Amino acid sequence: PIYSPIAPLEDRAEELGLDLEQLVKLDANENLYGPPPEILEAIIKAPVHIYPDPSQVKLRNALANDLGISVDRVLFGCGADDLIDLITRIVKQNPIVISSPCFSMYEYSATLSGLEVIDVPRSKQNFELDVPSICN
């Protein structure tokens, strides 16, 4: 499949003949209000001139300890796209079942990983999942 990125909000505003401030983008999990003051303060104090640990050892250990699980069950990524890509490449579970319409990265990442994708569409009447078909 061909991945079609979401159009920038600026493009949509121009296309619709609206001011950018009149639009709210709800399809990309963006925060309309920006970060809280505490986060901005933490960013200012953070050592952003140093690359962070790519394995997130301290964070993974702290979360695993807090949850009472093994550290090898904790995975971090740079957003949903990254995590879906990592999981499809690591788990390699075949086939992948999706229920369209859904987030396009499920099919995109599975296909890139060489996995079979089975699409069991949602009901056109009430948008419910077709659980019996998914289980078969």
C-alpha positions in Angstrom: 0.0 0.0 0.0 1.0 3.6 -0.5 1.2 5.7 2.6 -0.6 9.0 2.2 0.5 11.5 4.9 -2.0 13.8 6.5 -2.1 17.2 4.8 -0.6 20.0 6.8 -3.2 22.2 8.5 -1.8 25.2 6.6 -2.6 23.6 3.3 -6.2 22.7 4.5 -6.7 26.3 5.6 -5.6 27.7 2.3 -7.7 25.1 0.4 -10.8 26.0 2.5 -10.2 29.7 2.4 -10.0 30.0 6.2 -7.6 31.4 8.6 -5.4 28.9 10.2 -6.7 29.9 13.7 -10.2 28.8 12.6 -9.2 25.2 12.2 -8.6 22.4 14.8 -6.7 19.3 13.7 -8.1 16.3 15.4 -6.7 13.4 13.3 -3.1 13.4 14.4 -3.4 13.3 18.2 -2.1 16.9 18.4 -2.6 19.0 21.5 -4.6 22.1 20.7 -3.3 23.9 23.8 0.4 23.0 23.7 2.4 21.6 26.6 1.6 22.5 30.2 4.0 25.0 31.9 5.6 22.2 33.9 6.6 20.4 30.7 8.1 23.6 29.1 10.1 24.1 32.3 11.4 20.5 32.2 12.4 21.0 28.5 14.3 24.1 29.3 16.2 22.3 32.1 16.8 19.1 30.0 20.2 18.3 28.6 19.0 18.4 25.0 22.5 18.8 23.7 23.3 15.2 24.6 21.7 12.2 22.8 19.5 10.2 25.2 20.1 6.5 25.8 18.6 4.8 22.7 17.7 1.8 24.8 16.0 3.9 27.5 17.5 1.6 30.2 16.7 3.8 33.3 13.2 4.5 32.1 12.4 0.9 31.1 13.8 -0.4 34.4 11.8 2.2 36.4 8.5 1.4 34.6 9.1 -2.4 34.8 9.8 -2.1 38.5 6.7 0.0 39.1 4.5 -2.4 37.1 6.1 -5.5 38.6 7.0 -6.9 35.2 10.2 -8.0 33.4 12.1 -5.2 31.8 12.1 -7.1 28.5 8.3 -6.5 28.3 8.8 -2.7 28.2 9.1 -1.0 24.8 9.3 2.7 24.1 9.2 4.4 20.7 8.7 7.8 19.0 5.0 7.7 18.7 2.4 5.2 17.5 3.9 4.9 14.0 7.3 3.9 15.4 5.8 1.4 18.0 3.6 -0.3 15.4 6.6 -0.6 13.1 8.8 -2.0 15.8 6.1 -4.5 17.0 5.4 -5.8 13.5 9.1 -6.3 12.8 9.8 -7.9 16.2 6.7 -10.1 16.7 6.4 -11.2 13.0 2.9 -12.7 13.7 1.2 -13.8 10.5 -1.4 -12.9 9.5 -2.3 -9.5 10.8 -6.0 -8.8 11.0 -7.3 -5.3 10.7 -10.9 -3.9 10.7 -11.1 -1.1 8.2 -11.5 1.7 8.5 -8.6 1.9 10.9 -5.2 3.5 11.4 -3.4 3.1 8.1 0.0 2.3 9.8 -1.2 -1.2 10.8 -1.5 -2.3 7.2 1.5 -0.3 6.0 3.9 -1.6 8.6 2.7 -5.2 8.3 3.1 -5.1 4.6 6.7 -3.6 4.9 7.5 -6.5 7.3 6.3 -9.0 4.7 3.2 -10.1 6.7 -0.1 -11.1 5.3 -2.9 -8.6 6.1 -6.5 -9.7 6.3 -9.0 -6.9 6.4 -12.3 -7.7 8.0 -14.3 -4.5 7.5 -16.6 -3.1 10.2 -20.4 -3.4 9.8 -21.8 -0.7 7.4 -25.0 -0.6 9.4 -23.5 0.2 12.9 -19.7 0.2 12.5 -19.3 -2.7 14.9 -16.5 -5.3 14.6 -17.3 -8.6 12.9 -15.9 -10.6 15.7 -16.9 -14.1 14.3 -15.1 -13.3 11.0 -12.1 -11.9 12.9 -11.8 -15.2 14.9 -12.0 -17.3 11.8 
